[in-house]
Amino acid sequence: MFKKVGLLIMAVVLSAGLAGCGADKTPISIEIELEKGGIIEAELYPEIAPITVANFTKLIDESFFDGLIFHRVYPGFMIQGGGFMTDMTHKQAEAIKGEFKENGVKNNLKHERGMLSMARTPAKDSASSQFFIMHADNEGLDGEYAAFGKVISGMEYVDEIATTPNDKSERGIAGRPLEDQIIKTIRRK
């Protein structure tokens, strides 16, 4: 009798756990609200990049991105933000494991126009808070960077930021827009 009850309890716990795993496959919707107006809507893919998405949503929940800028913009390539304030103070976050093929992690997302991916140094496990949004396709990044989401609405704002005149050598970072492109906030939708 006790053995049957124990097996029944274990089956209920296991099925509840498996049901919870299925929820992780649902994309997470976010909004990147820009200081100048406009919202970039995206979905994040925890089933493909669970560490990256968990880190990114944790930072969202902590309002980490509020007031940060897109500090590198290259038309026909990408816009990058999530690490610097307007005065170029670097806002740091803890580094995470890079979820991409060259780091031993299956991630088949392509770096196509609108894809969100994590910026990093040459160290494979150095991504933290800086991310980029692809302005155009670039298959050379596939398997080298952790793609984790995609813009579903608001690419016109990505286009606007990407084509903002930028400084090639001054103001601390090559590619920094001459006029700050400020993230007002990023929130879950």
Secondary structure, DSSP 8 states (H G I E B T S, - for coil): -HHHHHHHHHHHHHHHHHHHHHHTTS-EEEEEEETTS-EEEEEE-TTT-HHHHHHHHHHHHTTTTTT-BEEEEETTTEEEESSB-TT--B---------SGGGT--------TTEEEE---SSTT--SS-EEEESS--GGGTTTS-EEEEEEE-HHHHHHHHTS-EESSSTTSTTEESS--BEEEEEE-
